[in-house]
Amino acid sequence: MTKPAHTFALIGAAGFIAPRHMKAIKETGNNLVAALDPFDSVGIIDSFFPEAHFFTEPERFDRHLDKLRRTITSKVDYVSICSPNYLHDAHIRMALRNGANAICEKPLVLNPWNLDALADIEKESGKRIFTILQLRHHPAIVALKNKIAQSDDAAKRYNIQLEYITSRGNWFFRSWKGNVEKSGGIATNIGVHFFDMLTWIFGAAKENILTQYQPDRASGKLVLERADVNWFLSINAETLPNEVKQQNKRTYRTLTVDGEEIEFSDGFTDLHTESYRHILAGNGFGLEDARASVQIVHEIRKQSL
């Protein structure tokens, strides 16, 4: 007998990352029944779930979820959250209040203490809060973690260089992403999943030193249990290496471990589906998995003020 599909709702349907969630819901054999976004440019839904109800007002979306919750056959099992960073906490609460589990984009929240409050709500509701930490599913990153874990020299410290430049236009600073109070700033916007990946492999952060911070770039040093990490993040195309500019590319990503390049540029687009498969199998990443990276970007933000 075929296991019945789960029922999903989605918040933030017009955003950049939403199509990856819709694709993941579809490819895992589930159904999206409702979506919310204040912007109505959401024709992408037709490519996946044309029958889904769409709302531009959170009050009506919340009401719809509540109506579904009161039925046995149509209750929403999961709410996928792709909204602006500062709204994640509120939208997770909305999901759990309506009897659904939450699957939330990173950063799960902007402040470490928000995780404690959500843990209480998780216990009260009996529902789970999951986050997307897709790099933990990338084959190259998994291989690196296994290599470090299986090393004969457990005391060895590693030297890590991380650079990530993803060029953004003038629109960026007019959007919520350019507002530190709403996005958490550049380290949160484009760096949080790298910090998660590094602490997952090399252990907790012992020291977090910020060496440069501007709205469009930041750099610093992280001292982890088993590694020293020098990192640089930027959304300014002028910071791209010359050879990358000459190729008319606008993104540059490099990670070296003791001078050895770790290639993980390919395969990013399928990692959300893999994340969903793990969540639906009961192996998703939860609140405590997100804590280390949330703490790191929070400390960077404090130092930048």
C-alpha positions, 0 to 999 in steps of 0.5 A: 500500500502506498504511503499517503502524501504529506500536505504542505503550505509555503510562506514566501512563495515569490522569493528566490529560494521558494522554487527549490522548496516547491521542487523538493515538495514535488519530488518527494511525492507530497502536495502543496495546498496553500502559499503566502506572499505579499507579492503576487508574482508567483506564476512559478507555482503553476510549474509545480502545484497549480491547484494550490490556494494563494494568499497575499495577506497573512491573516487570511492564510492563517485562517485557512490553515486553521480551517484545514487544521479542524479537518481530518483529511486536509490538515497541513502537515508541514509549513515551509518557510522562505520568508525574510530572515527577521520573520522566520521566528513568527512564521515558525510559530504560526506553523506550530500554532496550526498543528504543523511542523515547520521547515525553515530556511537558514538562518533559522532565527537571527538571535541565539535566544530565539532558539530557546523560546522556540524549543519551549513552543516545540515542546508545548505543541508536540511538533518539530522545527527543522532547518535547511542546512543543505551543505551537510548533504553535499557529497564533497562536504560529507567526504571531507567530514568523514576524512577529518573524522577518520584521521589518525591524528586526532590532535591535528589542527587544520588551516582553512581559507574560505572565500565566497563572493556572490555579486549583487546589484543596486536592488540588494540594498533597497530590499530587506536583505540590505537592512541589517535589522531584517537580514542580519547583515552580510555574514548572515545573508550569505555566510551562515551555511558556510559557518554551519558546515565548518563547525559541523566538521571542525567543531565549536567556535572558540574565538570569533574575530572580525577583521573587516565589516562593510555593508557589502563585504566582511572578513574575519578569523574563526578559531574552531576546536580543530581548525583556524579559519580565515574567511571573506564574504562579499556581494561586491563584484569589484572584489572578484579575482581578475581571472573570474572577471575576465570570464564574465562570471559574477560568483566565486567560491573557494574552500581550501584545507591545508592548501588543498582545494575542496571543490563543491561548486556543483550539485547545489540545486538538488540539495533541498530535495535531499534535505526534504527526504531526510526530514520526512524520514525523521532525520532532519536538522533541528534547533540545536543543529542551527545553534552554532552558526546562529551564534557565530553570525550574531557575534559578528553582527555585535562586533560590527556595530 
